Amino acid sequence: MAKGVKPRVKVPKTAAAGEAITIKTLISHKMESGQRKDSDGNLIPRSIINRFTTSFNGQEVLDVVVEPAVSTNPYFEFEALVPEAGEFTFTWYDDDGSVYEAKKAVAIA
């Protein structure tokens, strides 16, 4: 597991049924391409977030495959429809097998 990884998510607390809301996510992750060498000349192992998914009440909303050229601390902003009250689940997958998750609830106003 990479050190210092911290997912952050910004989701409105309330929405009208059927409303499209803007969701912002950021995960603090150093992202290592696997092509750099350390001070001893050894390759530093690749460590990137390679996939990001979002679901709402168990239904898939977004599934992104992330390639090695992505920047440090990947940021995603997107819109999602909120048909009912529920919970968004955000999941980031790391090359080393680590999985980072965040959840945010949305109420119907």
SULTA-V124585 format. One record per backbone hydrogen bond with DSSP energy under -0.5 kcal/mol. NH is the residue of the N-H (numbers start at 1). CO is the residue of the C=O. E is the energy in kcal/mol with one decimal. If there is no record, write none. Layout:
BEGIN
nh,co,e
NH,CO,E
NH,CO,E
END
This chain:
BEGIN
nh,co,e
5,2,-0.6
6,28,-1.0
8,26,-3.2
10,24,-2.9
11,9,-0.5
15,107,-2.0
18,82,-3.1
19,16,-2.3
19,82,-0.7
21,19,-0.6
21,80,-2.8
23,78,-3.4
24,10,-2.0
25,76,-3.1
26,8,-2.6
27,74,-1.7
28,6,-2.5
29,27,-0.8
32,47,-2.6
38,42,-2.9
41,38,-1.9
44,36,-2.7
45,43,-0.5
47,32,-2.7
50,48,-0.7
50,93,-2.4
51,93,-1.1
52,64,-2.4
53,91,-2.7
54,62,-2.6
55,89,-2.1
56,59,-2.8
57,87,-2.4
59,56,-2.2
61,54,-3.2
62,54,-1.8
64,52,-3.3
66,50,-2.0
66,64,-0.6
70,67,-1.9
73,29,-2.2
76,25,-2.3
78,23,-2.2
80,21,-2.1
82,19,-2.2
83,81,-0.7
86,106,-2.3
88,104,-3.3
89,55,-2.6
90,102,-3.2
91,53,-2.6
92,100,-2.8
93,51,-2.6
94,98,-2.9
95,48,-1.9
97,94,-1.9
100,92,-2.6
102,90,-2.3
104,88,-2.2
106,86,-3.1
107,13,-2.9
109,15,-2.1
109,107,-0.5
END
